[in-house]
Amino acid sequence: MPDSRETGRHAFVVGYPIKHSRSPIIHGYWLRQFEIEGSYRAEEVTEADFPVFLGRLRDGTAGYSGGNVTIPHKEMAVRLADRPDVLSEELGAANTLWVEDGLVYSTNTDGLGFLANLDERRPGWDRFEKAVVLGAGGASRAIIQALRDRGFDEIHVVNRTVERAEELADRFGRKVFAHPMGALAEVLTGAGLFVNTTSLGMHGIPVPDFPLERLKPEATVTDIVYVPLVTPLLLQAEHHGLATVDGLGMLLHQAVPGFEKWFGRRPEVTPELRALVIADMETHA
Ligand code: ATR
């Protein structure tokens, strides 16, 4: 927590564990860039202690304007917030909090980060009607919501455990369809976007050969895994001559709205910031 003698504005990222978070690098870069007197720090808080942490955020004794929430507190954050917005309430998870007049507000900027990354790196990626999302865990929800809100007509969720995909189809409405893994080739046919939201490709987990030739030739393939930056799926897509977008930009862009709320300036995702985070990934792999 900030020292009560400190001046300026202060924000946090709260999670458990928290030492691998790259958010302090991102916000620290913007604080320096704008020469803002303030701080952004990592808070390691257990699930049992999270309600107390939130109470101290609300009553001002923690000294914070707001902050980011990461695993495992995203669901509890939206439940405990006084004013969750529509996005975080529908998702049942918040990643951004701020305090106004003694009330805690929450939102979720993951979907926005996902869209902004694709808009930046592959303009026109969203001109197709059909998207395929692999995975039905916590990370896929924000993406399904974002694709639906962007106007995709068909969002096909393919998951090893089909029941989890069905739950998401029920939650996100009539444009979302659930399928088992075996349906992947059929579902990819004619799609303009393929997104991996699973842990496949992380930590050397082997990845099957995906039938990417079924996609439209102008389709985009993206992965929300960004360690490694070029995942096995993205490599396969490159071999098929498809356009690819890595997942790092989603992390960078999801941070923008929070910084603006807490510090009052709208920051930009620059090549220098991207390089800074990549350098950190290389030294703390
Ligand atoms: P997160 O919140 O990061 O999305 P999660 O809720 O544990 O994490 O979800 C992980 C996703 O990766 C799920 O879609 C999971 O499939 P199941 O729902 O069937 O568990 C998927 N996943 C993980 N390992 C996988 C593997 N080896 N093959 C296929 N899917 C896998």
Residues whose N, C-alpha, C, O or C-beta is under 5 A from the ligand:
A	BS01	ATR	G135 A136 G137 G138 A139 S140 N159 R160 T161 R164 T197 T198 S199
